[in-house]
Amino acid sequence: TPQELEQRANCKSRVWGQTCCSEDMIEEECVLPDMEDGEFIQWLNMGAYCKGLASTFTIVPHPADKYVFVQDQR
């Protein structure tokens, strides 16, 4: 049964990677819902580079691998 998502206020945001480097800005300006600790932002179609670009520079561990298989309904 689908569940309706909680409606949240949108905020003008910047998205940064996990290093302290100025080149690690992912999105300079975007609008995102107000988020809480432990929530994630998902980027689709990252290809081969999503895991390769991960860094533990700031003691943030690499994310766990999750595999999703979708049956083609065509």
FIKOLZA-1660 file (N, C-alpha, C; in steps of 0.1 Angstrom, whole numbers, plus 5000, padded with zeros to 4 digits):
% residues 74
   i   px   py   pz ch aa at
   1 5008 4988 5000  A  T  N
   1 5000 5000 5000  A  T CA
   1 5009 5012 5000  A  T  C
   2 5008 5021 4990  A  P  N
   2 5016 5033 4990  A  P CA
   2 5013 5042 5002  A  P  C
   3 5023 5049 5007  A  Q  N
   3 5021 5058 5018  A  Q CA
   3 5024 5072 5013  A  Q  C
   4 5016 5081 5018  A  E  N
   4 5018 5095 5014  A  E CA
   4 5030 5100 5022  A  E  C
   5 5039 5107 5015  A  L  N
   5 5051 5113 5021  A  L CA
   5 5047 5125 5030  A  L  C
   6 5055 5127 5040  A  E  N
   6 5052 5138 5049  A  E CA
   6 5056 5151 5041  A  E  C
   7 5047 5161 5042  A  Q  N
   7 5050 5174 5036  A  Q CA
   7 5059 5182 5044  A  Q  C
   8 5070 5187 5039  A  R  N
   8 5080 5195 5046  A  R CA
   8 5082 5208 5039  A  R  C
   9 5087 5218 5046  A  A  N
   9 5091 5231 5040  A  A CA
   9 5103 5229 5032  A  A  C
  10 5103 5236 5020  A  N  N
  10 5115 5235 5011  A  N CA
  10 5125 5246 5015  A  N  C
  11 5137 5244 5014  A  C  N
  11 5148 5253 5018  A  C CA
  11 5158 5255 5006  A  C  C
  12 5162 5267 5004  A  K  N
  12 5173 5270 4994  A  K CA
  12 5185 5263 5000  A  K  C
  13 5192 5255 4992  A  S  N
  13 5203 5247 4998  A  S CA
  13 5215 5246 4989  A  S  C
  14 5226 5242 4995  A  R  N
  14 5239 5238 4988  A  R CA
  14 5242 5224 4993  A  R  C
  15 5247 5216 4984  A  V  N
  15 5250 5202 4987  A  V CA
  15 5265 5201 4986  A  V  C
  16 5272 5196 4996  A  W  N
  16 5286 5195 4997  A  W CA
  16 5290 5180 4998  A  W  C
  17 5301 5176 4993  A  G  N
  17 5307 5163 4995  A  G CA
  17 5313 5162 5009  A  G  C
  18 5321 5152 5012  A  Q  N
  18 5325 5150 5025  A  Q CA
  18 5340 5155 5028  A  Q  C
  19 5346 5161 5018  A  T  N
  19 5359 5167 5021  A  T CA
  19 5358 5181 5025  A  T  C
  20 5369 5187 5029  A  C  N
  20 5369 5201 5032  A  C CA
  20 5373 5210 5020  A  C  C
  21 5374 5204 5009  A  C  N
  21 5379 5211 4997  A  C CA
  21 5368 5219 4990  A  C  C
  22 5371 5230 4985  A  S  N
  22 5361 5239 4978  A  S CA
  22 5356 5232 4965  A  S  C
  23 5364 5223 4959  A  E  N
  23 5359 5217 4947  A  E CA
  23 5349 5206 4950  A  E  C
  24 5346 5203 4962  A  D  N
  24 5337 5193 4966  A  D CA
  24 5322 5197 4967  A  D  C
  25 5319 5209 4962  A  M  N
  25 5305 5213 4961  A  M CA
  25 5298 5205 4950  A  M  C
  26 5287 5199 4954  A  I  N
  26 5280 5190 4944  A  I CA
  26 5269 5198 4937  A  I  C
  27 5261 5206 4945  A  E  N
  27 5251 5215 4939  A  E CA
  27 5253 5228 4946  A  E  C
  28 5255 5239 4938  A  E  N
  28 5257 5252 4943  A  E CA
  28 5244 5258 4948  A  E  C
  29 5233 5256 4940  A  E  N
  29 5220 5261 4944  A  E CA
  29 5209 5252 4940  A  E  C
  30 5201 5247 4950  A  C  N
  30 5190 5238 4947  A  C CA
  30 5180 5240 4959  A  C  C
  31 5168 5235 4957  A  V  N
  31 5158 5236 4967  A  V CA
  31 5155 5221 4972  A  V  C
  32 5156 5219 4985  A  L  N
  32 5155 5206 4991  A  L CA
  32 5145 5207 5003  A  L  C
  33 5138 5196 5006  A  P  N
  33 5130 5197 5018  A  P CA
  33 5139 5197 5030  A  P  C
  34 5134 5203 5041  A  D  N
  34 5141 5203 5054  A  D CA
  34 5144 5189 5058  A  D  C
  35 5157 5186 5060  A  M  N
  35 5161 5172 5062  A  M CA
  35 5166 5170 5077  A  M  C
  36 5166 5158 5081  A  E  N
  36 5170 5154 5095  A  E CA
  36 5182 5145 5094  A  E  C
  37 5190 5145 5105  A  D  N
  37 5202 5136 5105  A  D CA
  37 5198 5122 5102  A  D  C
  38 5206 5115 5094  A  G  N
  38 5203 5101 5090  A  G CA
  38 5195 5100 5077  A  G  C
  39 5190 5111 5071  A  E  N
  39 5183 5110 5059  A  E CA
  39 5194 5111 5047  A  E  C
  40 5190 5106 5036  A  F  N
  40 5199 5106 5024  A  F CA
  40 5193 5113 5013  A  F  C
  41 5202 5118 5004  A  I  N
  41 5198 5123 4991  A  I CA
  41 5203 5113 4981  A  I  C
  42 5195 5109 4971  A  Q  N
  42 5198 5098 4962  A  Q CA
  42 5201 5105 4948  A  Q  C
  43 5213 5102 4942  A  W  N
  43 5216 5106 4929  A  W CA
  43 5215 5094 4920  A  W  C
  44 5206 5095 4909  A  L  N
  44 5204 5084 4900  A  L CA
  44 5215 5085 4889  A  L  C
  45 5218 5074 4883  A  N  N
  45 5226 5073 4871  A  N CA
  45 5240 5078 4873  A  N  C
  46 5246 5075 4885  A  M  N
  46 5260 5079 4888  A  M CA
  46 5270 5071 4881  A  M  C
  47 5266 5059 4876  A  G  N
  47 5275 5051 4868  A  G CA
  47 5286 5045 4877  A  G  C
  48 5298 5043 4871  A  A  N
  48 5309 5037 4877  A  A CA
  48 5316 5045 4888  A  A  C
  49 5313 5058 4888  A  Y  N
  49 5321 5067 4896  A  Y CA
  49 5316 5070 4910  A  Y  C
  50 5304 5066 4913  A  C  N
  50 5298 5069 4927  A  C CA
  50 5307 5063 4938  A  C  C
  51 5311 5051 4937  A  K  N
  51 5319 5045 4948  A  K CA
  51 5334 5049 4946  A  K  C
  52 5338 5051 4934  A  G  N
  52 5352 5055 4932  A  G CA
  52 5355 5069 4937  A  G  C
  53 5345 5078 4938  A  L  N
  53 5347 5091 4943  A  L CA
  53 5346 5092 4958  A  L  C
  54 5342 5082 4965  A  A  N
  54 5340 5082 4979  A  A CA
  54 5353 5084 4986  A  A  C
  55 5353 5091 4997  A  S  N
  55 5365 5094 5005  A  S CA
  55 5362 5092 5020  A  S  C
  56 5372 5087 5027  A  T  N
  56 5371 5087 5042  A  T CA
  56 5379 5098 5048  A  T  C
  57 5382 5108 5040  A  F  N
  57 5391 5119 5045  A  F CA
  57 5386 5125 5058  A  F  C
  58 5373 5127 5060  A  T  N
  58 5368 5134 5072  A  T CA
  58 5362 5123 5081  A  T  C
  59 5367 5111 5081  A  I  N
  59 5363 5100 5090  A  I CA
  59 5349 5096 5088  A  I  C
  60 5343 5100 5076  A  V  N
  60 5330 5095 5073  A  V CA
  60 5332 5082 5066  A  V  C
  61 5326 5071 5071  A  P  N
  61 5328 5058 5064  A  P CA
  61 5321 5057 5051  A  P  C
  62 5326 5048 5042  A  H  N
  62 5319 5046 5029  A  H CA
  62 5305 5041 5032  A  H  C
  63 5296 5044 5023  A  P  N
  63 5282 5039 5025  A  P CA
  63 5282 5024 5022  A  P  C
  64 5272 5017 5028  A  A  N
  64 5270 5003 5025  A  A CA
  64 5265 5001 5011  A  A  C
  65 5269 4990 5005  A  D  N
  65 5264 4987 4991  A  D CA
  65 5250 4982 4992  A  D  C
  66 5241 4987 4984  A  K  N
  66 5227 4982 4984  A  K CA
  66 5224 4980 4969  A  K  C
  67 5219 4968 4966  A  Y  N
  67 5216 4964 4952  A  Y CA
  67 5201 4964 4950  A  Y  C
  68 5196 4970 4940  A  V  N
  68 5182 4970 4937  A  V CA
  68 5180 4964 4923  A  V  C
  69 5172 4954 4922  A  F  N
  69 5169 4948 4909  A  F CA
  69 5155 4951 4905  A  F  C
  70 5153 4957 4893  A  V  N
  70 5140 4960 4889  A  V CA
  70 5136 4952 4876  A  V  C
  71 5125 4945 4877  A  Q  N
  71 5121 4937 4865  A  Q CA
  71 5116 4946 4855  A  Q  C
  72 5121 4944 4842  A  D  N
  72 5116 4953 4831  A  D CA
  72 5102 4949 4828  A  D  C
  73 5093 4958 4828  A  Q  N
  73 5079 4956 4826  A  Q CA
  73 5075 4959 4811  A  Q  C
  74 5084 4961 4802  A  R  N
  74 5081 4964 4788  A  R CA
  74 5074 4953 4781  A  R  C
% end
